[in-house]
Amino acid sequence: MKNIIKSLVIVFAVAAVASVATYAYFSSQATVTGNTYSTGTLEIRVNGQPSIAGFTASNMAPGDCKAGEFTVMNYGAPWFGGPSTLTAEELVISTNNFGGDTSGLCNALTAEIQNCAGPCETAYATGPVNAVSEEDLLMSWFSSGLAAGNSEIIKYDVCLPDTGSAQDSLQGKTCTFDFVVDAYNPKR
């Protein structure tokens, strides 16, 4: 029995040495530290503000137009003090929030919208003011978008055409609406 115990002790000792030997290896390690992922900012403003008051045109008659302009800014360095760091790869204008005589005057008004940063280009050819929907505002030479710190001048004409048989029904009416500019990065 002593021989059996001695044999078992020797077997366990050899197994222990063998198991330690099978786990021995060389090793090395390298680390890539301090990885940071941060996002940019896209902030569009109109005349330097997030929102501005629109125009008021009173006592208008058939054939009268209201012309105006505002500047759309990608509000960042180097020309503006804002936080925008991304390019507006898509820049569109729409009209919404119609109020007043939406079935008469709002349907009759027409709009023409141009983007101007040098020679003007038509963004929305003369058509119904309530049909302006995501019209492209990027100048043809801004093909890669409106970079942070750059701007475009937007000119508009809103008119009551002097044609049509229902002009009398538009007397004394009011139509209100908003111009809305949306910027996207990347394009949708």
C-alpha positions in Angstrom: 0.0 0.0 0.0 2.9 2.3 0.7 4.1 1.7 -2.8 0.7 2.7 -4.2 0.7 5.9 -2.2 4.2 6.7 -3.3 3.2 6.1 -6.9 0.2 8.3 -6.6 2.3 11.1 -5.1 4.8 10.8 -7.9 2.0 10.8 -10.5 0.4 13.9 -9.0 3.8 15.7 -8.7 4.6 14.9 -12.4 1.1 16.1 -13.4 1.6 19.3 -11.5 5.0 20.0 -13.1 3.6 19.1 -16.5 0.5 21.4 -16.1 2.8 24.4 -15.1 5.0 23.7 -18.1 2.0 23.8 -20.5 1.0 27.3 -19.4 4.4 28.9 -19.7 4.6 31.3 -22.7 6.2 34.6 -23.8 3.9 37.6 -23.9 3.8 41.3 -25.0 1.1 44.0 -25.0 0.6 47.3 -26.8 -2.3 49.8 -26.2 -3.9 52.5 -28.3 -5.0 54.9 -25.6 -7.2 58.0 -25.3 -9.5 57.3 -28.2 -12.1 60.2 -28.6 -15.1 60.4 -30.8 -16.9 63.7 -30.9 -19.6 65.1 -33.2 -19.7 68.4 -35.0 -22.4 71.0 -34.8 -24.7 72.3 -37.5 -26.4 75.6 -36.7 -28.3 77.6 -39.4 -29.4 81.2 -38.6 -31.3 83.8 -40.5 -29.8 87.3 -40.3 -27.7 86.0 -37.3 -30.8 84.9 -35.4 -32.5 81.5 -34.9 -35.8 83.2 -35.9 -36.7 86.7 -37.3 -40.0 88.5 -37.8 -41.4 88.2 -41.3 -42.8 91.0 -43.5 -46.1 92.8 -43.4 -47.7 93.9 -46.6 -50.9 95.9 -46.1 -53.5 97.3 -48.5 -52.2 95.1 -51.4 -54.2 95.0 -54.6 -54.1 92.5 -57.6 -50.7 92.9 -59.3 -48.9 94.1 -56.1 -45.8 92.3 -54.8 -43.8 92.3 -51.6 -40.1 91.9 -52.2 -37.6 91.2 -49.5 -34.5 89.3 -48.6 -32.7 87.6 -45.7 -29.4 86.0 -45.2 -29.0 82.3 -44.4 -25.8 81.7 -42.4 -24.1 78.5 -41.5 -23.3 80.0 -38.1 -19.7 79.2 -37.4 -16.1 80.3 -37.9 -14.4 82.0 -39.6 -17.0 84.7 -40.3 -19.6 84.2 -37.6 -19.2 83.6 -33.9 -21.4 80.6 -33.7 -20.7 76.9 -32.9 -21.3 75.4 -36.4 -18.5 73.2 -37.5 -20.2 71.1 -40.2 -21.1 71.8 -43.8 -24.8 72.1 -44.6 -24.8 69.5 -47.4 -28.5 70.1 -48.0 -30.2 73.4 -47.5 -33.9 73.8 -48.4 -36.7 76.3 -47.9 -40.4 75.6 -47.4 -43.5 77.5 -46.3 -45.9 76.4 -43.6 -48.1 77.5 -40.6 -50.7 79.0 -42.9 -53.3 81.1 -41.2 -56.0 83.5 -42.1 -57.9 83.0 -45.4 -56.2 79.7 -46.3 -58.8 78.7 -48.8 -58.7 82.0 -50.7 -55.9 84.4 -50.4 -53.3 81.8 -49.3 -54.1 79.8 -52.4 -53.9 82.8 -54.7 -50.6 84.3 -53.6 -47.5 83.4 -55.7 -43.9 83.3 -54.6 -40.5 83.5 -56.4 -37.4 82.7 -54.4 -33.8 83.2 -55.4 -30.5 82.4 -53.8 -27.9 85.1 -54.3 -24.3 85.1 -53.2 -23.2 86.9 -56.3 -25.4 86.4 -59.3 -28.9 85.2 -58.3 -30.2 81.7 -59.1 -33.8 80.7 -59.0 -34.6 78.3 -56.1 -38.4 78.4 -56.6 -39.8 79.6 -59.9 -43.0 81.7 -59.6 -45.7 79.3 -58.2 -48.2 79.1 -55.3 -46.8 80.3 -52.0 -48.4 77.4 -50.3 -46.6 74.9 -52.6 -43.0 75.9 -51.6 -41.7 72.6 -50.2 -38.1 71.8 -49.6 -36.8 73.8 -52.5 -33.0 73.7 -52.9 -31.3 76.8 -51.7 -27.7 75.8 -52.4 -26.0 77.9 -55.1 -24.7 75.8 -58.0 -21.2 76.7 -57.1 -21.8 75.5 -53.5 -22.0 71.9 -54.9 -20.4 70.5 -51.8 -22.7 72.4 -49.5 -22.7 75.6 -47.4 -19.5 75.4 -45.3 -19.4 76.7 -41.7 -18.9 80.4 -41.7 -20.5 80.9 -45.1 -23.8 82.5 -46.1 -26.3 83.0 -48.9 -28.7 85.9 -49.5 -32.2 84.7 -50.2 -34.5 87.1 -52.1 -38.2 86.6 -52.5 -41.2 88.2 -54.2 -44.7 87.3 -52.9 -47.4 88.6 -55.3 -51.1 88.7 -55.7 -51.6 88.0 -59.5 -53.8 90.5 -61.3 -55.6 87.7 -63.3 -58.4 85.4 -62.3 -62.1 85.7 -62.0 -62.3 85.5 -58.2 -60.3 88.6 -57.3 -63.3 90.3 -55.7 -63.6 87.4 -53.2 -60.0 88.2 -51.9 -60.8 91.8 -50.8 -60.2 92.4 -47.1 -58.5 89.0 -46.5 -55.3 88.1 -44.7 -52.9 85.2 -45.2 -50.1 84.5 -42.8 -47.3 81.9 -43.4 -43.7 81.2 -42.4 -40.6 80.7 -44.5 -38.7 77.8 -43.0 -35.0 76.9 -43.8 -33.8 73.5 -43.0 -30.1 72.3 -43.2 -28.9 68.7 -43.2 -25.6 66.9 -42.9 -25.4 64.5 -44.5 -28.0 64.8 -47.2 -31.2 62.9 -46.5 
